[in-house]
């Protein structure tokens, strides 16, 4: 068993890289969720120019390679705008966040379209504004459809964080690459594999917990006031 373990000092270095990976994932996820929501809603806008702009973003974010986008953000953008002090954590997170936003926007759009049209018509009849309809009626019901694929997308972004080592960020993979000259490669990357697996399972568990809570909330509402009373409560 000891043959598959590293020294405390080596684990300390890997843990520093692990924390960097978590920071990148957290920042990318935050930006990706915001972009997903904004662009996903914009894809259903009644204004043609808004729909068109949102479609361009989606096609760009999904069509460009994550590696190319990382290099553009890390090297081309600072040169174009004359930025001397580059924050690679921010730039790398923006690149991954854009990538997540492109795919997440389509998840949001599909989930909104999955909400029965009668829900929207009922909220319009109660004179809810477009923002109120979206916030109180559409998105809460769409959440049940959003969570499963969004969890899968988050795990894909976690895998994508390994690419930031190419622009010089000291994430888990970058630290492992630095250590492999002095550590058995099989043992080292087996530990890295376990770290990524544990983190992905944690993400999976959090999304499953969120799904179960949303399901329970809808079940309790189904046993409570009828739809009209619920909608009136938000006016």
C-alpha positions in Angstrom: 0.0 0.0 0.0 2.9 2.3 0.8 4.1 1.9 -2.7 1.1 4.0 -3.9 1.6 6.8 -1.3 3.7 10.0 -1.6 5.6 11.8 1.2 3.9 14.5 3.3 5.9 17.2 1.5 4.8 15.9 -1.9 1.2 15.8 -0.9 1.5 19.3 0.4 2.7 20.5 -3.1 -0.2 18.5 -4.8 -2.7 20.0 -2.4 -1.5 23.6 -3.3 -2.2 22.6 -7.0 -5.5 21.1 -6.0 -6.6 24.4 -4.3 -5.6 26.3 -7.4 -7.8 23.9 -9.5 -10.7 24.5 -7.2 -10.2 28.3 -7.4 -10.2 28.2 -11.2 -13.2 25.9 -11.3 -15.1 28.2 -8.9 -14.4 31.3 -10.8 -15.2 29.7 -14.2 -18.4 28.2 -12.8 -19.6 31.6 -11.5 -18.9 33.3 -14.8 -20.3 30.4 -16.7 -23.6 30.4 -14.8 -24.1 34.1 -15.3 -23.4 33.9 -19.0 -25.6 30.8 -19.4 -28.5 32.6 -17.8 -28.1 35.9 -19.7 -27.4 34.3 -23.1 -30.0 31.5 -22.6 -32.7 34.0 -21.9 -31.5 36.3 -24.7 -31.8 33.4 -27.2 -35.6 33.5 -26.6 -35.9 37.3 -26.8 -38.6 38.8 -29.0 -36.0 41.3 -30.3 -34.2 39.9 -33.4 -30.9 41.7 -32.7 -30.8 40.3 -29.2 -31.4 36.7 -30.4 -28.8 37.2 -33.1 -26.1 38.5 -30.7 -26.8 35.6 -28.3 -26.6 33.1 -31.1 -23.3 34.5 -32.3 -21.9 34.1 -28.7 -23.2 30.5 -28.4 -21.7 29.5 -31.7 -18.4 31.2 -30.9 -18.1 29.7 -27.4 -19.0 26.2 -28.6 -17.0 26.4 -31.8 -13.6 27.6 -30.7 -11.1 25.2 -29.0 -10.7 25.7 -25.3 -6.9 25.6 -25.7 -7.0 28.4 -28.4 -9.3 30.5 -26.2 -7.0 30.1 -23.3 -4.0 31.2 -25.3 -6.0 34.2 -26.8 -7.0 35.3 -23.3 -3.5 34.8 -21.7 -1.4 36.2 -24.5 -3.3 38.0 -27.3 -5.7 40.0 -25.2 -3.0 41.5 -22.9 -0.9 42.6 -25.9 -3.9 44.1 -27.7 -4.9 46.1 -24.6 -1.4 46.9 -23.4 -1.8 45.0 -20.1 1.6 44.4 -18.5 0.6 42.6 -15.3 -1.4 39.6 -16.4 -3.6 37.8 -13.9 -3.5 34.3 -15.3 -6.1 33.0 -12.8 -8.6 35.6 -14.0 -7.8 35.2 -17.7 -7.9 31.4 -17.6 -11.2 31.5 -15.6 -12.7 33.9 -18.2 -11.8 31.5 -21.0 -13.3 28.5 -19.3 -16.3 30.6 -18.2 -17.0 31.6 -21.8 -16.8 28.0 -22.9 -19.2 27.0 -20.2 -21.5 29.9 -21.0 -21.9 28.8 -24.6 -23.1 25.3 -23.7 -24.9 26.3 -20.6 -27.0 28.9 -22.5 -28.4 26.1 -24.6 -29.3 24.1 -21.5 -31.1 27.2 -20.1 -32.9 27.8 -23.4 -34.1 24.2 -23.7 -35.2 24.1 -20.0 -37.3 27.3 -20.5 -38.9 25.9 -23.6 -39.8 22.7 -21.7 -42.0 24.7 -19.2 -45.6 24.3 -20.3 -46.9 27.2 -22.3 -49.9 27.5 -20.0 -47.7 28.6 -17.1 -46.5 31.6 -19.1 -50.1 32.4 -20.3 -51.4 32.2 -16.7 -48.6 34.6 -15.5 -49.4 37.0 -18.3 -53.1 36.9 -17.3 -52.1 38.0 -13.8 -50.2 41.0 -15.3 -46.8 39.8 -14.2 -43.9 41.7 -15.9 -41.5 39.7 -18.1 -38.9 39.8 -15.3 -41.5 38.6 -12.8 -42.6 35.8 -15.1 -39.0 34.7 -15.6 -38.1 34.9 -11.9 -41.2 33.6 -10.2 -42.7 31.2 -12.7 -40.5 30.1 -15.5 -37.0 29.6 -14.0 -38.2 27.8 -10.8 -39.9 25.2 -13.0 -37.1 25.1 -15.5 -34.6 24.4 -12.7 -35.6 20.7 -12.6 -34.5 20.4 -16.2 -31.4 22.6 -15.8 -29.7 20.8 -12.9 -28.8 17.4 -14.4 -27.1 18.6 -17.6 -25.6 21.6 -15.7 -23.9 19.2 -13.3 -22.4 17.2 -16.2 -21.2 20.5 -17.8 -19.6 21.5 -14.5 -17.6 18.3 -14.4 -16.6 18.9 -18.0 -15.3 22.3 -17.0 -13.4 20.6 -14.1 -11.6 18.5 -16.7 -10.9 21.6 -18.7 -9.1 23.2 -15.8 -6.2 20.8 -16.6 -5.6 22.9 -19.7 -4.6 26.0 -17.7 -1.2 24.5 -17.0 -0.4 25.3 -20.6 -0.5 29.0 -19.9 1.6 28.8 -16.7 -0.9 28.4 -13.9 0.1 26.1 -11.1 -2.9 23.9 -11.0 -2.9 20.2 -9.9 -1.7 18.9 -13.3 1.1 21.6 -13.5 2.4 20.7 -10.1 2.3 17.0 -11.0 4.3 17.7 -14.1 6.9 19.6 -12.1 7.2 16.7 -9.7 7.4 13.8 -12.1 11.2 14.0 -12.5 11.7 13.1 -8.8 8.6 10.9 -8.2 7.4 7.6 -9.7 5.2 8.7 -12.6 2.6 5.9 -12.1 2.2 6.6 -8.4 2.1 10.4 -8.9 -0.6 10.4 -11.6 -2.6 7.8 -9.8 -2.9 10.2 -6.9 -3.8 13.0 -9.3 -6.4 10.8 -10.9 -7.9 10.1 -7.4 -8.0 13.8 -6.6 -9.9 14.6 -9.8 -12.2 11.7 -9.2 -13.0 12.8 -5.7 -13.7 16.4 -6.8 -15.9 15.3 -9.6 -17.9 13.0 -7.3 -18.3 15.9 -4.8 -19.7 18.1 -7.6 -22.0 15.3 -8.7 -23.2 14.8 -5.1 -23.9 18.6 -4.7 -26.0 18.7 -7.9 -27.9 15.5 -6.9 -28.6 17.1 -3.5 -29.9 20.2 -5.3 -32.0 18.1 -7.6 -33.6 16.3 -4.6 -34.4 19.5 -2.8 -36.0 21.0 -5.9 -38.0 17.9 -6.4 -39.2 17.9 -2.8 -40.2 21.6 -3.1 -42.3 20.9 -6.2 -43.9 17.9 -4.6 -44.8 20.0 -1.5 -46.2 22.8 -3.7 -48.3 20.3 -5.7 -49.9 19.3 -2.4 -50.5 22.9 -1.4 -52.2 25.9 -3.0 -53.3 25.7 -6.6 -51.4 27.4 -9.5 -53.5 30.5 -9.5 -53.1 31.1 -5.8 -49.3 30.6 -6.1 -49.0 33.1 -8.9 -51.1 35.7 -7.1 -48.7 35.4 -4.2 -45.9 37.0 -6.3 -47.9 39.9 -7.6 
